[in-house]
Amino acid sequence: MNKLDIIDRIGYFRTKAKLSQKALSIDIDMNIGYINRLECKKDFLPSLEVLMKIIKVCGITEEEFFYNDYMNYEQDKPIINKLKNLPQDKREALIKLL
């Protein structure tokens, strides 16, 4: 995942959470233009601490933010949860089958 992917995901999840750039900036205790500058200029990345605040304010998990196919995470989530609950040997067998 590169810088632009992270910035695009921030914009996607901010919009999904129905937050304006200004509202998100305020909710994460940053300058009111912080998210606007991040999303429009794409010339920097937030620190890890700020990124975790963004994720929390947008009402998502780290897993959802970093999920490869993040736009389809909700559809994939039931499958992911079932895989997580399988014993290791069954999980490995399923992976071999696929």
Secondary structure, DSSP 8 states (H G I E B T S, - for coil): --HHHHHHHHHHHHHHTT--HHHHHHHTTS-TTHHHHHHHH------HHHHHHHHHHTT--HHHHH-TTGGGHHHHHHHHHHHHHS-HHHHHHHHHH-
